Amino acid sequence: MPKLRVLHLVGSAQDDFHGDLSRLYAQSCLTATADTARYEYHIAYVTPDCCWRFPVSLSDTDIAAAEPMYLADAIATLEAKNIDVALPQMFCIPGMTQYRSLLDLIGIPYAGNAAEVMTLTADKAKTKAIVAAAGIKVPYGELLRPGDMPTLRPPVVIKPTNADNSMGVTFVDDMANYDAALANAFRYASEVLVETYIELGREVRCGILCQGDRLVGLPLEEYGVSETDHPIRGYADKLKRDASGTLGFAAKEKDKSWIVTPTDPITERVHAIAKQCHQALGCRHYSLFDFRIDAQGQPWFLEAGLYCSFSPYSVVSTMARAADMPLPELLRTAIAQALSER
């Protein structure tokens, strides 16, 4: 059986932070899923100047040694490599949207959600509106642009509409802190959501896998939040840098997240709602959603995070492993679905 030529699409067309984040996840994927009998891995690395490189590894040395190319030459290189399937591993907005569209245009199938779905869900306000139209509970909110005045009184959560990893997100419980929180959110986006704070309860994330015509709910991941001193998750709950400046994972520390026992009564209820979200948004292959569970046990949709880097540290991978589906099997399943839709 011939090897599958798999493209790892890595980097960022936006900034170095998203490039570092992409490389962090992609490198762990390359290491954990290497199977020379099954796959022939290729790397395309995009930098904020929109140049492409095709390094032999994701080391600083090999990236620097790779020839930079503009788009036309990069497409010709991809065509010469005769890629079978791609794994999009870019986290910036262009990477999650435009670069997936490029793969569609040049005829390379890819694992994960389609470019148009990623474009939709990159906007938290639009995602929330579609989910609400499907009958799912969402926090009441207001969409603000610079100069708009909010009418919601604290406690509220303020968030940019198109930033991830909790960048620019602030919990406000005092009117005196409102202006600073808005200013912080507008650093990351031209539109900002102000939402009513849903009191805890709990906060969980739910993954859905497509298996043939079935949608299968994965074990929930729960997050360490507290009504008294940690009401929402912030950037430091997800990522961290060491003394040398190297980006690393914080979310997998045991006090920050853990897998919920499948027999927990909340699991079945969240699974049912997450499947509704998956269908309403037009997801494929897999999906991932965040929910607040209020004190009465009612789930409230917060946002969608529809990507998986097939790293051992990716949330979907962690959930699948808890369901006795190891990462290589998860990857094989996603690749098979992508190829079947070619």
SVG drawing of the C-alpha trace seen along z (x, -y; Angstrom):
<svg xmlns="http://www.w3.org/2000/svg" viewBox="-36 -57 56 59">
<polyline fill="none" stroke="black" stroke-width="0.4" points="0.0,0.0 1.5,-3.4 2.2,-5.9 -0.1,-8.9 1.6,-12.2 0.4,-14.4 1.0,-18.1 1.3,-19.8 0.3,-23.4 2.0,-25.4 2.8,-29.0 1.0,-32.2 0.3,-34.9 -0.6,-37.3 2.0,-37.5 4.8,-35.6 2.6,-34.6 0.3,-32.6 3.3,-31.2 4.8,-30.0 1.4,-28.5 1.0,-26.7 4.5,-25.3 4.1,-24.1 1.1,-22.0 2.3,-20.8 5.7,-19.7 4.0,-17.5 1.7,-16.1 4.7,-15.2 6.4,-13.5 3.4,-11.6 1.9,-10.4 5.0,-9.6 4.3,-6.3 6.8,-5.9 5.0,-2.8 1.8,-4.7 2.6,-8.4 5.1,-10.6 5.1,-13.9 5.7,-17.3 5.8,-20.6 4.7,-24.0 5.6,-26.9 3.9,-30.3 5.4,-33.5 3.8,-36.9 5.3,-38.3 3.1,-35.7 6.1,-33.8 6.0,-30.0 8.8,-27.7 9.1,-23.9 11.5,-22.9 12.5,-19.4 11.6,-19.9 10.2,-22.6 13.5,-23.5 14.6,-27.1 17.6,-26.1 15.7,-24.2 13.0,-26.8 15.7,-29.5 17.4,-27.3 14.3,-26.7 13.9,-29.0 11.1,-31.6 8.6,-31.6 5.6,-33.7 2.2,-32.2 2.6,-31.2 5.9,-29.4 4.5,-27.7 1.5,-26.4 3.8,-25.0 5.8,-23.3 2.7,-21.8 1.6,-20.5 5.0,-18.9 4.8,-17.2 1.5,-15.6 0.0,-15.9 -2.8,-13.5 -4.3,-15.2 -3.5,-18.2 -3.6,-18.9 -4.3,-22.6 -2.4,-23.6 -2.6,-27.4 -4.4,-29.2 -4.5,-32.8 -7.7,-34.0 -6.2,-33.9 -4.8,-30.4 -8.1,-29.1 -10.0,-30.6 -8.2,-31.8 -5.5,-29.1 -8.1,-26.4 -9.9,-28.0 -6.6,-27.9 -6.4,-24.1 -9.9,-23.8 -9.0,-25.8 -5.9,-23.7 -7.7,-20.5 -6.0,-19.2 -8.5,-17.7 -7.9,-18.4 -9.0,-17.1 -11.2,-19.3 -14.0,-21.8 -14.5,-23.6 -13.2,-27.1 -16.6,-28.6 -17.5,-27.1 -14.3,-28.3 -14.9,-31.8 -18.4,-31.8 -17.2,-30.6 -14.2,-32.9 -16.9,-35.5 -18.3,-34.8 -21.3,-37.1 -22.4,-35.4 -21.8,-31.9 -23.9,-32.8 -26.7,-34.1 -26.9,-30.8 -26.8,-28.6 -29.5,-30.7 -31.7,-30.4 -31.4,-26.6 -33.1,-27.0 -29.9,-26.7 -29.5,-28.9 -26.8,-31.6 -25.9,-34.4 -27.7,-37.7 -25.3,-40.1 -24.6,-43.3 -22.3,-43.7 -20.3,-47.0 -18.2,-48.9 -15.8,-51.8 -17.8,-54.6 -20.9,-52.5 -22.0,-52.6 -23.0,-49.3 -26.3,-49.1 -25.7,-45.9 -24.8,-46.3 -22.1,-44.1 -21.4,-41.3 -20.5,-40.9 -17.9,-39.2 -16.3,-41.3 -14.6,-39.6 -13.3,-40.5 -15.5,-38.8 -12.6,-37.2 -9.7,-36.5 -8.9,-33.1 -7.0,-31.8 -9.0,-34.3 -6.9,-37.2 -8.7,-40.5 -11.4,-38.7 -12.2,-40.3 -14.7,-39.6 -16.2,-42.9 -18.1,-43.1 -17.7,-46.8 -18.7,-49.7 -15.4,-51.4 -13.6,-48.7 -15.9,-48.8 -13.9,-51.3 -10.6,-49.6 -12.0,-46.2 -13.6,-47.6 -10.4,-49.2 -8.5,-46.0 -11.0,-44.0 -10.8,-46.6 -7.0,-46.0 -7.8,-42.7 -10.9,-43.3 -13.0,-46.1 -16.2,-44.5 -16.7,-43.4 -19.3,-41.3 -20.6,-42.2 -22.4,-39.3 -24.3,-38.6 -22.2,-36.6 -23.6,-33.1 -23.0,-32.2 -21.3,-28.9 -22.1,-25.9 -19.3,-24.5 -17.5,-25.1 -17.0,-22.3 -15.9,-21.7 -17.5,-19.1 -16.1,-17.4 -18.2,-15.7 -16.8,-13.1 -18.4,-12.1 -18.4,-8.4 -20.2,-7.6 -23.7,-9.0 -23.4,-9.2 -22.4,-12.0 -20.6,-10.7 -20.0,-12.7 -16.6,-12.4 -15.9,-12.6 -16.2,-16.2 -13.3,-18.2 -13.9,-20.4 -12.1,-23.6 -10.9,-24.9 -13.1,-27.9 -14.4,-29.3 -17.2,-31.8 -15.1,-33.4 -11.7,-33.9 -11.5,-32.6 -14.9,-33.3 -13.7,-32.8 -10.7,-31.2 -8.0,-33.6 -5.0,-33.4 -2.8,-32.1 -5.1,-29.1 -4.3,-28.0 -0.7,-29.0 2.5,-30.1 6.1,-31.0 9.1,-29.8 12.1,-31.9 13.6,-31.6 10.4,-32.8 9.4,-29.5 5.7,-29.0 4.2,-26.0 0.9,-24.5 -0.8,-25.5 -4.2,-24.1 -3.2,-20.5 -2.0,-21.1 -4.2,-19.1 -5.6,-22.0 -6.7,-23.7 -8.5,-20.9 -9.6,-17.3 -11.8,-14.7 -15.3,-14.3 -16.4,-10.8 -18.8,-9.7 -21.4,-8.7 -21.7,-12.3 -25.3,-13.3 -24.3,-16.5 -22.6,-14.5 -25.7,-13.3 -27.3,-16.7 -24.3,-18.5 -23.8,-15.9 -27.3,-16.4 -26.9,-20.2 -23.4,-20.0 -24.8,-17.7 -27.4,-20.4 -24.6,-23.0 -22.6,-20.8 -25.5,-20.5 -26.6,-24.1 -23.1,-25.3 -22.6,-22.8 -19.6,-21.1 -17.8,-18.1 -15.3,-15.5 -15.3,-16.9 -16.4,-19.9 -15.7,-21.4 -17.8,-23.7 -17.6,-25.5 -20.5,-25.6 -21.2,-27.2 -23.3,-25.1 -25.3,-27.3 -26.2,-26.4 -29.5,-24.7 -27.6,-22.4 -28.6,-24.3 -25.9,-24.4 -25.3,-27.7 -23.4,-27.9 -20.3,-30.1 -18.3,-29.6 -17.1,-27.1 -13.4,-26.1 -13.6,-24.1 -10.0,-23.0 -7.7,-20.1 -4.0,-20.0 -3.9,-16.2 -1.4,-16.9 -1.5,-14.9 -2.2,-18.2 -5.2,-19.1 -8.5,-19.0 -10.2,-16.7 -7.2,-14.3 -7.3,-14.3 -11.0,-13.6 -10.7,-10.8 -7.9,-9.2 -10.2,-9.2 -12.7,-7.3 -10.1,-4.7 -9.4,-6.1 -5.6,-6.7 -4.3,-9.6 -3.1,-7.5 -6.7,-6.1 -8.2,-9.6 -5.9,-10.8 -6.6,-7.9 -10.4,-8.4 -10.1,-12.2 -7.9,-11.5 -10.2,-8.8 -13.2,-11.2 -11.3,-13.9 -10.3,-11.6 -13.8,-10.2 -15.1,-13.7 -12.5,-14.4"/>
</svg>
